[in-house]
C-alpha cells in the first residue's frame, strides 16, 4: 500500500520542522501551556485534508527502521487505544491536561468495527404467522387456536401456526449503518488492516447529520434487544461527534505528555511487579505526644520488581527524557528519591526479604556516546557508593516496548537484563 500520505515526526520535534497548518492545529488544542516554546509536545495523530501526520514517541527510529510508515502508525494507534481503555477513569479526571483533540474517535471506530464483526449490519425485523408445516412452530398459538383430532389413539394437528421473520435490509437505520462503515473504511481503513476483508455493498447516500441523529434516536425508543441497542448507541456517538463529515475536516488525537503512557507501558511489560506491605512510612508526633502514621504520604515507587528466590529488587523510574546527554539527565531531586527507595528497601524489617537493590532510570531510544550510563555521587575522597548506590541508566527501543504492550506479552529479555 502506498504510504505517501503519511508523514512521520517525533514527539518534541522542533516547531520549524513541522508544517504550519499542522502546527497550528495542534497548538490550538494544546494552548499556551508548553514549557519549551521551540519544540512541540505531542504524540499522536493529525488527520488533515487527505494526509495523516503521525507523531511517534521520542526515541523512536523513524529514519532507519524495518517498519513501514503504515506499520509505525498502526503500532502507535494500538498503543494509545489500549492506554485509553486501561486508564479511562484517570483520563476523565485529567483529560484537559493529557488528551489532545478527541480521545474517542479512533477507539470508537474500532468499537464500531468490532460490533459489526460480531452482530453484522443493523436490520429491522418483522414477524408474521402462517398456517402450515414450515417455519418455527409457535406452540402457544397452535394449542390455543387449532383443534386437534385423535386417530389410532394419537393426537394429530391438521396444521400448525408457524412464525416467520422478515429481515429488511433497506430501512433507514441500515442505510446509516452502511454509510458510517463506508466512511470508516475510506478514511481510516489503512490504519485497521482487518477492515480490508469487509465489503459494504451499498450505494453512496446523501445524508444530513441532524436527520440521521433523529432517526437513530427514534429507533432507540422502539428497540429492546441489548445487541441492537449497543449498535445504535455507537452509531449515535459517531454522528453526534460529527465524525461523518467531509474528508477535508481535521481530526486530532493524541497526548501532550506521553510520560504517563511510557510509565504504564514499562510497568505492564515488566509485570509482575511487587508491593512490600511494610515499606517505611512517615509518622508524625503531635505536641500531645500522640503518634500518627500517614501511609498515604509515603513513598510512591514507579516500578518495583522482586525476585523472591534470590531476594533481589529492582527499583525503576521511567523517564521520558531525551537521554542523549548529561545535560538532559535526571537532576538531584530524582536521584535523592531513588537513593532513598534503596535505603528503605534494605532497612529494618525488610532486611530479611531484600538482600540487594538495583536502581534504574529507563529512557526511550538508543544511547549515544554522550548519554549517561551510570550516575555516582562523588566527594573529594571518591565515589560514595556505600551511602549512595550508583544508579544505572538504561535505554530501550520504544517500538519494542509498544509491541510487547499491545500483544500483552511480558518483556522477559528486558526483565532479565535488569536483574543481570
C-alpha positions in Angstrom: 0.0 0.0 0.0 1.3 3.5 -0.9 2.1 5.4 2.3 3.0 8.8 0.7 0.0 10.4 2.5 1.6 9.5 5.9 4.2 11.9 7.4 6.2 10.9 10.4 7.6 13.1 13.2 8.8 12.6 16.7 7.3 14.0 19.9 9.3 17.1 21.0 10.2 17.9 17.3 11.4 21.4 16.7 8.4 23.5 15.5 10.2 24.9 12.5 10.3 21.3 11.1 6.5 20.9 11.2 4.1 22.3 8.5 2.4 25.5 9.6 -1.1 24.2 9.2 -0.4 21.0 11.3 1.5 23.0 13.9 -1.5 25.4 14.3 -3.9 22.6 14.6 -2.1 21.1 17.5 -1.3 24.4 19.1 -5.0 25.3 19.1 -5.7 22.1 21.1 -2.7 22.5 23.5 -3.0 26.2 24.1 -0.1 28.1 25.7 0.9 25.5 28.2 4.1 24.3 26.5 7.2 24.9 28.6 9.6 24.7 25.6 8.4 27.2 23.0 10.8 25.8 20.4 9.5 22.3 20.5 6.1 20.7 20.1 5.0 18.3 22.9 2.6 15.9 21.1 2.4 12.2 20.5 -0.5 11.1 18.3 -2.3 11.8 15.0 -3.4 14.8 13.0 -5.8 13.9 10.1 -5.6 17.0 7.9 -7.2 17.2 4.4 -6.1 13.9 2.6 -2.9 13.5 4.7 -2.1 12.0 8.0 0.6 13.4 10.3 1.9 10.9 12.9 4.0 12.0 15.9 5.8 8.9 17.3 7.2 8.8 20.9 10.6 10.3 21.3 13.4 7.8 20.9 11.7 6.0 18.0 13.9 5.5 14.9 11.7 6.8 12.1 14.5 7.1 9.5 16.4 3.7 9.8 13.7 1.2 10.7 12.4 -2.1 9.5 8.9 -0.8 10.0 7.0 1.0 7.2 5.2 4.3 7.9 1.9 2.5 8.0 3.2 -0.2 10.4 4.6 2.5 12.8 1.2 4.4 12.7 -0.7 1.2 13.4 1.6 0.4 16.4 1.0 3.9 17.9 -2.7 3.6 17.3 -3.0 0.3 19.1 -0.8 1.6 21.9 -2.8 4.8 22.5 -6.1 2.9 22.2 -5.1 0.3 24.8 -3.9 3.0 27.2 -7.2 4.9 26.8 -9.1 1.7 27.7 -6.9 0.9 30.6 -6.8 4.4 32.1 -10.3 5.6 31.2 -11.2 6.9 34.7 -7.8 8.6 35.0 -8.2 10.3 31.6 -11.7 11.5 32.5 -10.2 13.2 35.6 -7.1 14.6 34.0 -8.3 14.8 30.4 -7.7 18.5 30.0 -4.0 18.2 30.6 -3.4 14.9 28.9 -5.6 14.2 26.0 -5.3 16.4 22.9 -8.2 16.7 20.5 -10.9 14.0 20.6 -9.8 11.0 22.5 -12.8 9.0 21.4 -12.6 8.9 17.6 -10.1 6.1 17.0 -11.3 3.8 19.8 -14.9 4.5 18.7 -14.3 3.4 15.1 -12.6 0.3 16.3 -15.6 -0.5 18.6 -18.0 0.1 15.7 -16.0 -2.4 13.5 -15.8 -5.0 16.3 -19.6 -4.6 16.8 -20.1 -5.2 13.0 -17.9 -8.3 13.1 -20.0 -9.7 16.0 -23.5 -8.6 15.1 -23.4 -7.8 11.4 -25.3 -5.0 9.7 -28.2 -3.5 11.6 -31.6 -4.9 10.4 -35.2 -4.2 11.1 -37.2 -7.4 11.7 -40.9 -8.0 11.1 -42.7 -11.2 12.3 -45.8 -12.8 10.8 -47.7 -16.1 11.3 -48.9 -18.6 8.8 -50.7 -22.0 8.9 -48.8 -24.9 7.7 -45.9 -27.2 8.5 -42.9 -25.0 7.6 -41.2 -22.4 9.8 -40.8 -22.2 13.5 -43.9 -23.6 15.3 -45.5 -21.2 17.8 -46.9 -23.9 20.2 -48.8 -21.4 22.4 -50.8 -20.1 19.4 -51.2 -23.6 18.0 -52.5 -25.1 21.2 -55.0 -22.2 21.7 -56.3 -21.9 18.2 -56.0 -25.2 16.3 -58.4 -28.1 17.2 -56.7 -31.5 17.0 -58.3 -34.8 16.4 -57.5 -38.3 17.7 -56.5 -41.1 15.3 -55.3 -44.5 16.5 -55.0 -43.1 20.0 -52.7 -40.3 18.7 -53.3 -36.6 18.9 -53.0 -35.1 15.4 -53.0 -31.5 14.5 -54.3 -30.7 10.9 -51.8 -27.8 10.8 -49.5 -25.7 13.0 -49.3 -22.0 13.5 -45.7 -21.1 12.4 -43.8 -17.9 13.0 -41.7 -16.3 10.2 -39.3 -13.4 10.3 -38.6 -10.9 7.6 -35.3 -9.0 7.8 -35.4 -5.8 5.9 -32.0 -4.5 4.7 -33.4 -1.3 3.2 -34.7 0.6 6.3 -33.1 4.0 7.0 -31.0 2.8 10.1 -29.5 0.1 7.9 -28.5 2.7 5.3 -27.0 4.9 8.0 -25.0 2.0 9.4 -23.7 1.1 5.9 -22.7 4.8 5.2 -20.8 5.1 8.5 -18.9 1.9 7.8 -18.0 3.2 4.4 -16.7 6.5 5.9 -14.6 4.5 8.3 -13.2 2.2 5.6 -12.4 5.1 3.2 -10.8 7.3 5.7 -9.3 5.0 8.4 -9.1 1.6 6.6 -5.4 1.8 6.2 -5.0 2.1 9.9 -7.0 -1.0 10.6 -5.9 -4.0 8.4 -8.8 -6.2 9.5 -11.2 -3.9 7.7 -9.8 -4.9 4.3 -11.9 -8.1 4.4 -15.1 -6.1 4.9 -17.3 -5.4 1.8 -20.1 -3.0 2.2 -22.2 -3.4 -0.9 -24.1 -0.1 -0.5 -24.7 2.8 -2.8 -23.4 6.3 -1.8 -26.0 8.0 0.4 -26.5 11.7 0.7 -27.3 12.3 4.4 -27.7 15.1 6.9 -26.3 14.5 10.4 -29.2 16.1 12.2 -31.7 14.0 10.2 -29.7 10.8 10.8 -29.4 11.5 14.6 -33.2 11.9 14.7 -33.8 8.5 13.0 -31.3 6.8 15.4 -33.0 8.3 18.5 -36.4 7.3 17.2 -35.2 3.7 16.7 -33.8 3.6 20.2 -37.3 4.2 21.6 -38.7 1.1 19.9 -35.8 -1.4 20.4 -35.3 -3.6 23.4 -32.7 -6.1 22.2 -29.3 -5.4 24.0 -27.1 -6.0 21.0 -29.2 -3.7 18.8 -29.2 -1.0 21.5 -25.4 -1.2 21.7 -25.1 -0.8 17.9 -27.5 2.1 17.8 -25.6 3.9 20.7 -22.3 3.5 18.8 -23.8 5.0 15.6 -25.3 7.8 17.6 -22.0 8.7 19.2 -20.3 8.7 15.8 -23.0 11.0 14.4 -23.2 13.4 17.4 -19.4 13.9 17.3 -19.7 14.7 13.6 -17.1 12.2 12.6 -19.0 11.6 9.4 -18.3 15.0 8.0 -16.2 15.7 4.9 -12.7 14.4 4.4 -11.3 17.9 4.5 -12.1 18.3 8.1 -9.2 17.8 10.5 -9.2 15.3 13.4 -6.6 15.4 16.2 -6.0 12.6 18.6 -3.1 12.2 21.0 -1.3 13.2 24.2 0.6 16.3 25.1 2.5 14.4 27.8 3.5 10.8 26.8 5.2 10.3 30.1 2.1 8.7 31.6 1.8 6.2 28.7 5.6 5.4 28.9 5.3 4.6 32.6 2.2 2.4 32.0 3.9 0.5 29.2 7.0 -0.3 31.2 5.0 -1.2 34.2 2.9 -3.6 32.1 5.6 -5.3 30.1 7.8 -5.8 33.2 5.0 -7.5 35.0 4.6 -9.0 37.5 5.6 -6.1 39.9 5.7 -6.5 43.6 4.4 -4.4 46.6 6.0 -4.7 50.0 3.4 -4.2 52.7 5.9 -3.0 55.3 7.7 -0.2 53.5 8.7 2.6 55.9 6.0 5.3 56.2 6.2 8.8 57.6 4.9 9.2 61.2 4.0 12.4 62.9 4.1 13.2 66.6 1.7 15.8 67.9 2.6 18.1 70.8 0.4 15.9 72.9 2.7 13.1 72.3 0.3 11.1 70.1 1.9 9.3 67.1 0.1 9.3 63.8 1.3 7.3 60.8 0.4 8.6 57.3 1.0 5.8 54.7 -0.8 7.9 52.0 2.1 10.4 52.3 4.6 7.7 51.9 6.8 6.6 49.0 5.4 6.1 45.5 7.6 3.9 43.5 7.1 3.9 39.7 8.0 0.3 39.1 9.3 -2.3 41.6 10.5 -5.8 40.6 11.2 -8.5 43.0 12.9 -11.9 42.6 11.8 -13.9 45.6 14.3 -16.8 45.3 17.4 -14.6 45.3 15.7 -11.7 47.3 16.8 -9.1 44.8 14.9 -5.9 44.0 14.9 -3.5 41.0 13.6 0.0 41.6 12.8 1.7 38.2 12.0 5.2 37.4 10.5 5.5 33.9 12.0 8.7 32.4 10.5 10.0 29.2 13.6 12.2 28.7 15.9 12.8 25.7 18.6 10.9 27.5 21.3 11.7 24.9 23.5 13.9 27.1 24.3 14.7 30.7 22.5 18.0 30.4 19.2 16.1 29.9 19.8 13.6 32.6 17.7 13.5 35.8 18.7 16.0 38.5 19.4 15.8 42.2 15.7 15.6 43.3 15.2 12.5 41.1 18.4 10.9 42.4 17.5 11.5 46.0 14.2 9.6 45.6 16.0 6.6 44.1 18.7 6.6 46.8 16.0 6.7 49.5 14.0 3.9 47.9 17.1 1.7 48.0 17.7 2.6 51.7 14.0 2.0 52.6 14.0 -1.5 51.0 17.1 -2.6 52.9 16.1 -1.1 56.2 14.8 -2.6 59.4 12.2 -5.4 58.9 12.8 -5.7 55.2 16.4 -6.9 55.7 15.2 -10.5 55.8 13.3 -10.1 52.5 15.7 -7.9 50.5 19.4 -8.7 50.1 20.3 -6.2 47.4 18.6 -3.4 45.4 19.4 -2.2 41.9 18.4 1.3 40.8 17.5 2.3 37.2 16.4 5.1 35.1 14.9 3.8 31.8 14.9 6.2 28.8 13.3 5.7 25.4 15.7 5.3 22.4 19.3 4.2 21.6 22.1 5.6 23.8 24.8 7.8 22.3 28.4 8.2 23.3 27.3 11.3 25.3 24.4 9.5 27.0 24.6 8.9 30.8 25.3 5.2 31.6 25.8 5.3 35.4 25.2 8.0 38.0 27.5 8.2 41.0 27.7 10.6 44.0 31.3 11.9 44.5 33.2 13.6 47.2 36.8 14.7 47.5 37.6 11.2 48.5 35.9 9.4 45.6 32.6 7.6 45.0 30.3 7.3 47.9 28.8 4.1 46.7 28.1 2.7 50.1 25.9 5.6 51.1 24.6 6.3 47.6 24.5 3.1 45.5 25.0 4.0 41.8 22.0 4.4 39.5 22.2 2.7 36.1 20.7 4.3 33.0 19.1 2.0 30.5 17.9 3.0 27.0 15.3 0.8 25.4 13.5 0.8 22.0 10.0 2.4 22.3 8.9 0.3 19.3 9.8 -3.0 21.1 8.1 -1.8 24.3 5.0 -0.9 22.3 5.0 -4.3 20.6 5.1 -6.1 24.0 2.5 -3.8 25.4 -0.2 -4.2 22.7 0.4 -8.0 22.5 0.1 -8.5 26.3 3.4 -10.3 26.3 5.9 -9.6 29.2 9.3 -8.4 28.0 11.3 -11.2 29.6 14.5 -10.1 27.9 14.3 -6.6 29.4 13.5 -8.0 32.9 16.4 -10.4 32.8 18.7 -7.6 31.7 17.6 -5.5 34.7 18.5 -8.3 37.2 21.6 -9.5 35.5 
